Amino acid sequence: MSTSTSGARADSKQARVLALLRSTDGCTIDAVVKATGWQPHSVRGFFAGIVRKKLKLDLDSELVDEVRRYRIKAPADGGSKSAKAT
């Protein structure tokens, strides 16, 4: 079983969450819970373990109307600062 990030299924829960995080407004933990059926602590673990550590994406959060919203920030220079050279 391959765990390649570029080979992820388009209909997977991970792909759905990443699409929510890449939207302009981002998403809330509640939105991810509804989209995946995961528990809130599992969503937070996914954000930390998969989005930030494994995929090395820049996850931003901000408080909007007393609700925390998360989104993946687009790289300013077109490349990730944490990407490894091969």
Buried (B, 14 or more C-beta within 10 A) or exposed (E): EEEEEEEBEEEEBBEBBBEBBBEEEBBBBEBBBEBBEBEEEBBBEBBEEBBBEEBEBBBEEEEEEEEEBBBBEEEEEEEEEEEEEE
